[in-house]
Amino acid sequence: MNFPNHIITLGEQDSSIVKNIQNQMNQLGFGPLVEDGIYGPLTLKSVQTYQQHQNDEESEGLTVDGKVDRMTWEVMAYNIYCLTQISPLLLAALKIAFKEVGVKEVPSGSNRGPRVEEYLKSVRLEGGFPWCAAFVYWCVEQASAGLNRANPLPRTASCMTHWNKTRGEKIFIRDALVNPKLIKPGDIFIISRNGGKGHTGFVYDRCDDQINTIEGNSNAFHYAEGEGVVQLWRKIDTITAGFIRYT
């Protein structure tokens, strides 16, 4: 559907336009919305939250008002297009990861907490261990179960073990820097650090030389030992190993 040449907001009369927007919000993980064709407060709030998530610290991004103007419409269409280019497994894992944003350690800095310990249990560890790789594994495990298939990721809480043992497609950072378009939503980024340590998470989107990520054991300051599941913008050149893609 093409942009209808007017801003869509509360009280929109064309129910087919509103149903289209509600459907896209649900696909992008900003629901659940009842696709009833009524642009009410819940749809407005969903669009507003979506607009906020598209913005980053270095650009104006979208106007966060819950109204669908031409720019918001086009960004939504682009995001939907990107999601259609990835496998059902990665799409399901991304939706699961997005819903986990906001999970926190209990207490902060402990690598513990009810949800964190679920992530760690999926890789056969107890609370207290770094959990960014466990979070990635858990999300793909949940997605795999929903699709009645085996989890293709190696069962590990080590980012570099994942990188070294993966049977997925690797996109090395040297290639991604030359051609950022190689990076797709659903890819798993791997940052290697000294001493065999690392950090990992999902690519949710890409814009020029930045990726929008969903990652565990991090925070707004991009720490690899942060206290929660967060959505961040990272420069591509901060990803020191590369990306892994599963089908």
Residue pairs with C-beta under 8 A, 6 or more apart in sequence:
1 16
1 17
1 20
3 70
3 73
3 74
4 14
4 17
7 67
7 68
7 69
8 17
8 18
8 21
8 39
8 67
8 68
8 73
9 39
9 44
9 66
9 67
9 68
10 39
10 40
10 41
10 44
11 39
12 18
12 39
15 36
15 37
15 38
16 37
18 37
18 38
18 39
18 43
19 35
19 36
19 37
21 39
21 43
21 47
21 68
21 76
22 31
22 33
22 34
22 35
22 36
22 37
22 43
22 46
23 35
24 76
24 77
24 80
25 31
25 33
25 43
25 46
25 47
25 50
26 32
26 33
26 35
27 80
27 83
28 50
28 76
28 79
28 80
28 83
29 94
29 95
29 98
29 99
30 46
30 47
30 49
30 50
30 53
31 46
33 42
33 43
33 46
44 66
44 67
45 66
47 66
47 67
47 68
47 72
48 64
48 65
48 66
50 72
50 76
51 61
51 62
51 63
51 64
51 65
51 66
51 72
52 64
53 212
53 231
54 61
54 62
54 75
55 61
55 62
55 64
56 207
56 210
56 212
56 233
57 233
58 210
58 233
62 71
62 72
62 75
63 69
63 71
63 72
68 76
79 205
82 184
82 185
82 205
83 91
83 94
83 185
85 184
85 185
86 94
86 184
86 185
86 186
87 186
87 246
87 247
88 147
89 140
89 143
89 144
89 147
89 149
89 152
89 246
89 247
90 143
90 185
90 186
90 187
90 245
90 246
90 247
91 186
92 142
92 143
92 146
92 147
93 139
93 140
93 142
93 143
93 186
93 202
94 185
94 186
94 202
94 204
94 214
96 139
96 142
96 143
97 135
97 139
97 202
97 204
97 214
97 229
98 204
98 214
98 231
100 115
100 135
100 139
100 214
100 216
100 229
101 214
101 229
101 230
101 231
102 228
102 229
103 113
103 115
103 116
103 216
103 228
103 229
104 113
104 227
104 228
105 111
105 112
105 113
105 116
105 227
105 228
106 112
106 113
106 114
106 116
107 113
108 227
109 227
110 127
110 128
111 120
111 127
111 128
111 129
111 130
111 131
111 217
112 127
112 128
113 127
116 127
116 131
116 216
117 126
117 127
118 138
119 131
119 134
119 135
119 137
119 138
119 216
120 126
120 127
120 129
120 131
120 134
120 157
122 134
122 137
122 138
122 141
122 155
123 133
123 134
123 137
123 138
123 155
123 156
123 157
124 155
125 134
125 157
129 157
130 157
130 217
130 224
130 225
131 157
131 216
131 217
132 159
132 199
132 200
132 201
132 215
132 216
132 217
132 218
132 224
133 156
133 157
133 158
133 159
133 162
133 198
133 200
134 157
134 216
135 201
135 215
135 216
135 217
135 229
136 153
136 162
136 188
136 200
136 201
136 202
136 216
137 151
137 153
137 155
137 156
137 157
139 202
140 151
140 152
140 153
140 246
141 151
141 153
144 150
144 151
144 152
152 167
152 168
152 246
152 247
153 162
153 166
153 168
153 246
154 161
154 162
154 165
154 166
156 162
156 165
158 196
158 198
159 190
159 191
159 192
159 197
159 198
159 199
159 200
160 190
160 192
160 196
160 197
160 198
160 241
162 188
162 190
162 200
162 244
163 170
163 190
163 192
163 198
163 241
163 242
163 244
166 244
168 188
168 244
168 245
168 246
168 247
169 244
169 245
169 246
169 247
170 242
170 243
170 244
171 182
171 183
171 187
171 242
171 243
171 244
171 245
172 241
172 242
173 236
173 237
173 239
173 240
173 241
173 242
173 243
175 182
175 242
176 182
176 183
176 236
176 239
176 242
176 243
177 236
177 237
180 206
180 208
180 209
180 236
181 206
182 243
183 203
183 206
183 211
183 236
183 243
184 203
184 206
184 245
185 203
185 204
185 205
185 206
186 202
186 203
186 245
186 246
187 202
187 203
187 243
187 244
187 245
188 200
188 201
188 202
188 203
188 243
188 244
188 245
188 246
189 200
189 201
189 202
189 203
189 211
189 213
189 234
189 239
189 242
189 243
190 198
190 199
190 200
190 239
190 241
190 242
190 243
190 244
191 198
191 199
191 200
191 224
191 238
191 239
191 240
191 241
192 198
192 240
192 241
193 199
193 224
193 240
197 224
198 224
198 241
199 215
199 217
199 218
199 224
200 215
201 213
201 214
201 215
201 216
201 218
202 213
202 214
202 215
203 211
203 212
203 213
203 243
204 211
204 212
204 213
204 214
204 231
205 211
205 212
206 212
206 236
209 235
209 236
209 237
210 233
210 234
210 235
210 236
211 233
211 234
211 236
211 239
212 231
212 232
212 233
213 231
213 232
213 233
213 234
214 229
214 230
214 231
215 229
215 230
215 232
216 228
216 229
217 224
217 225
217 226
217 227
218 224
218 226
218 228
218 229
218 230
218 232
219 226
219 227
219 228
219 230
220 230
220 232
222 232
222 234
222 238
